[in-house]
Amino acid sequence: MKILHISAECYPIAKVGGLADVVGSLPKYQNKQGITSQVIMPFYDNKFTNTHKFITVFNSEFQLGEINYPFTIKKLKNNSLGFDLFLVDIPELLHKKYVYSNDDTERFLAFQIATLNWILTWKVKPTIIHCHDHHTGLIPFMMSQCFKYDRLKMIPTVLTIHNAQYQGWFSHNKLNLFPAFNFKNVGLLDWDGSINPLAAAIKCTWKVTTVSPSYMEELIHSANGLESLLKHEVSKCKGVLNGIDTEVWNAETDTYLIKNYKISATQSGKKRNKLYLCNQFKLNSSKPLFIFIGRLVGEKGAELLPEVFEKALTKNELSILVLGSGNVEIEKQLGDLKAKFKGKYNSYIGYNEKLAHIMYAGADFLLMPSRVEPCGLNQLYALRYGTIPVVRSIGGLKDTVIDISKKDGVGIVHKNVAVNEIIEAMDRAVELYNNPLGFKKIRKRGMQKNYSWEVSATSYINIYKSLKA
């Protein structure tokens, strides 16, 4: 079985969000289970492409509207990622320092057309083509409808929706950019008056998956306008919980950590990493340390954080550290708290991979008051490193974090994205922290959970087999 994953992101080549983590891990774990799983993505102008060697495996050109573009398929020279990596190099469109911008319609349509043109030349075609999010959502349509790709129409396609809020809408004025197809079927591209790549993919793909079972259920009722479509196509939809790469996220071997540790020696290891964080950010290491890591946007409930932090820091003896970026006003408000709560609060605006690892290892609690969380990986990293998640019950958070009041509980759960509920959840966390035996028990239970990609990779392979049959 030969699987080709098509994506705009893949860690460590280019990462904006959780999509990159999934595409950088799932193929590796699928290969370990005896199938051939490969990845193709755009060739960006970034640190990875500038510091690694590639070989050219294909040269050609394609037409986008009335313009012909040359393109090259490059392959990473070594197999250090655990899977074959191919990159589509279209210098005029894709070779940029950014992943996403305001010219994405042309860029990602070009990427998809070039990819399909290359696949046409394969002697042995892929068994399954696995598309990720709207950036690759036009591939199932083109494979089934464009005359040029008629030889590919019997290859099953799978679409994974990582975040349905983003759908890639663009105007019907750009229909001329597509390879020729039967115009009677143009409705497959349309949703609510626009060309909608995500909607087109849902209509045309053989199987739709989401990154957690609960997120699949939620999309039927809240999918940014696609609710009725998903209800109609529900028979081909399935939620598969994301995993994490337990080779990268391993407290025993993680080279980013100040001190590595095993489950049997968690306390000393976490204490050392916490002490480093508190020294770096001038916090009191004797207090419970809460962290927030992520985008400072409404989806994450981030606009509530300044008020939550101010009230929580006034009410309880605790420390808070933030790592993230996003909305400029939220960044400013979080920055303003530093002066008022010296020694109790600090923030790092931006992203730092090493710091993120140390924070997961050194913190006591992770805050995730998300409005939308298709799966969430942060809570899985936190559990793996012995940091207790404090989360809203939504999407993948609902599937992975059981409240400590219940059997097998590993975290603290609140129902709504509301200041008072988040603070109440933090109060419960402080109470747990002040019960050393109970705190240690919950922490150990969380670390013993298995959210490895091995389980999820098997689920996807079973889906592939069902389509192949």
FENPENOR-V638233 format. One record per backbone hydrogen bond with DSSP energy under -0.5 kcal/mol. CO is the residue of the C=O (numbers start at 0). NH is the residue of the N-H. E is the energy in kcal/mol with one decimal. If there is no record, write none. Layout:
BEGIN
co,nh,e
CO,NH,E
CO,NH,E
END
This chain:
BEGIN
co,nh,e
0,2,-0.5
0,35,-2.6
1,126,-2.5
1,127,-1.7
2,4,-0.6
2,37,-2.8
3,129,-2.8
4,39,-2.6
5,131,-1.5
9,12,-1.3
9,13,-2.3
13,9,-2.0
16,19,-1.1
16,20,-0.7
17,21,-2.1
18,22,-2.4
19,10,-2.4
19,23,-1.8
20,24,-0.6
21,24,-1.2
21,25,-2.9
24,28,-2.0
25,29,-2.1
26,30,-2.5
27,31,-1.5
28,32,-0.6
29,32,-0.9
29,34,-1.4
30,33,-1.7
34,36,-0.7
35,2,-3.4
36,83,-0.5
37,4,-3.1
38,85,-3.0
39,6,-1.9
40,87,-2.4
41,43,-1.0
43,45,-1.2
45,49,-1.9
46,50,-1.0
47,50,-0.8
47,51,-0.7
52,76,-2.7
54,74,-2.8
57,72,-2.6
59,70,-2.8
61,68,-3.0
62,64,-0.5
63,65,-0.5
63,66,-1.7
66,63,-3.0
68,61,-2.2
70,59,-2.3
71,73,-0.6
71,88,-3.3
72,56,-2.9
72,57,-1.1
73,86,-3.0
74,54,-2.5
78,81,-1.2
83,38,-2.3
83,85,-0.5
84,75,-2.3
85,40,-1.8
86,73,-2.8
86,88,-0.7
87,42,-2.5
87,89,-0.8
88,71,-1.9
88,90,-0.5
89,92,-1.8
89,93,-2.9
89,94,-1.1
93,95,-3.0
95,44,-2.9
100,103,-0.6
102,106,-1.8
103,107,-2.9
104,108,-1.8
105,109,-2.3
106,110,-2.0
107,111,-2.0
108,112,-2.5
109,113,-2.7
110,114,-2.0
111,115,-2.2
112,116,-2.5
113,117,-1.9
114,118,-2.3
115,119,-1.9
116,120,-0.5
117,120,-1.6
118,121,-1.6
122,124,-0.6
126,155,-0.6
127,3,-2.1
127,129,-0.6
128,130,-0.7
128,157,-2.3
129,5,-2.7
130,132,-0.5
130,159,-2.5
132,135,-1.7
133,136,-1.4
135,138,-1.4
136,140,-0.5
137,141,-2.7
138,142,-2.8
139,143,-1.4
140,144,-2.2
141,145,-1.6
144,181,-0.8
145,148,-1.2
146,149,-1.5
148,151,-2.4
149,152,-1.0
151,154,-2.0
153,155,-0.6
155,128,-2.3
156,205,-1.3
156,206,-1.2
157,130,-3.4
158,160,-0.6
158,208,-3.2
159,132,-2.4
159,161,-0.8
160,210,-0.9
162,165,-1.1
164,166,-0.6
166,197,-1.6
169,194,-2.7
170,173,-1.7
171,174,-1.8
173,176,-1.9
174,177,-1.7
179,146,-1.7
179,147,-0.5
180,182,-0.6
181,184,-2.2
182,185,-1.7
184,187,-1.9
185,188,-1.9
185,189,-0.8
188,195,-2.8
190,193,-1.1
193,190,-2.4
193,195,-0.6
194,169,-2.1
194,196,-0.5
195,199,-2.8
196,200,-2.1
197,201,-2.2
198,202,-2.2
199,203,-2.2
200,204,-2.8
206,158,-2.8
207,237,-2.0
208,160,-3.1
209,239,-2.8
210,241,-1.9
211,215,-1.6
212,216,-1.8
213,217,-2.4
214,218,-2.1
215,219,-0.8
216,219,-0.5
217,220,-1.4
217,221,-2.2
222,225,-1.1
225,229,-2.5
226,230,-2.3
227,231,-2.0
228,232,-2.0
230,233,-0.9
232,235,-2.1
233,236,-1.7
235,207,-2.9
237,209,-1.6
237,239,-0.5
243,245,-1.1
243,452,-1.3
244,247,-0.5
244,248,-3.0
247,249,-1.3
249,252,-1.3
249,253,-2.4
250,260,-1.5
253,256,-1.1
261,264,-1.2
262,265,-1.1
264,268,-1.4
265,269,-3.0
266,270,-2.0
267,271,-1.7
268,272,-1.9
269,273,-2.7
270,274,-2.4
271,275,-1.8
272,276,-2.2
273,277,-2.8
274,278,-2.2
275,279,-2.6
276,280,-2.4
277,282,-2.5
282,284,-0.7
283,286,-1.3
287,289,-0.6
287,318,-2.8
288,363,-2.2
288,364,-2.2
289,320,-2.3
290,366,-3.1
291,322,-2.8
293,324,-0.6
294,296,-1.7
295,326,-2.9
296,299,-1.1
296,301,-2.0
297,300,-2.0
298,370,-2.9
298,371,-2.0
300,303,-1.4
301,304,-1.2
301,305,-0.5
303,307,-2.6
304,308,-3.4
305,309,-2.2
306,310,-2.3
307,311,-2.8
308,312,-2.9
309,313,-1.4
310,314,-1.9
311,315,-2.8
315,317,-1.0
316,287,-0.6
318,289,-3.1
319,345,-1.7
320,291,-1.7
321,347,-2.7
322,293,-2.1
323,349,-1.7
324,295,-2.3
326,330,-2.4
327,331,-2.2
328,332,-2.5
329,333,-2.5
330,334,-2.1
331,335,-2.3
332,336,-0.8
334,337,-1.3
335,339,-0.7
336,340,-2.1
338,341,-0.7
340,343,-2.1
340,344,-1.8
342,283,-1.1
343,319,-2.2
345,321,-1.6
347,323,-1.9
347,349,-0.7
351,355,-2.5
352,356,-2.0
353,357,-2.1
354,358,-2.5
355,359,-2.3
356,360,-1.8
357,361,-2.6
358,362,-2.3
363,387,-2.3
364,290,-2.2
365,389,-3.5
367,369,-1.1
367,391,-1.9
372,395,-2.1
372,396,-0.5
376,379,-0.5
376,380,-2.5
377,381,-2.6
378,382,-2.2
379,383,-2.1
380,384,-1.6
381,386,-3.1
382,385,-1.3
387,365,-2.0
388,390,-0.5
388,411,-2.6
389,367,-2.6
390,413,-2.5
391,393,-1.4
393,396,-1.6
393,397,-1.0
394,397,-0.6
394,398,-1.0
395,399,-1.4
396,400,-2.2
399,401,-0.6
401,409,-2.4
401,410,-2.2
402,405,-2.1
405,408,-1.8
410,403,-2.0
411,390,-2.5
413,392,-2.3
415,417,-1.4
417,421,-2.4
418,422,-2.3
419,423,-2.2
420,424,-2.0
421,425,-2.1
422,426,-2.4
423,427,-2.0
424,428,-1.7
425,429,-2.5
426,430,-2.2
427,431,-2.2
428,432,-2.7
429,433,-1.9
431,434,-1.9
433,435,-0.5
434,438,-2.9
435,439,-2.4
436,440,-2.0
437,441,-2.3
438,442,-2.4
439,443,-2.3
440,444,-2.1
441,445,-2.2
442,446,-1.9
443,447,-1.2
445,448,-1.2
448,450,-0.8
450,243,-1.9
451,454,-0.9
451,455,-0.9
452,456,-3.5
453,457,-1.4
454,458,-1.5
455,459,-2.2
456,460,-2.2
457,461,-2.1
458,462,-1.6
459,463,-2.6
460,464,-2.4
461,465,-1.8
462,466,-1.6
463,467,-2.5
464,468,-2.0
END
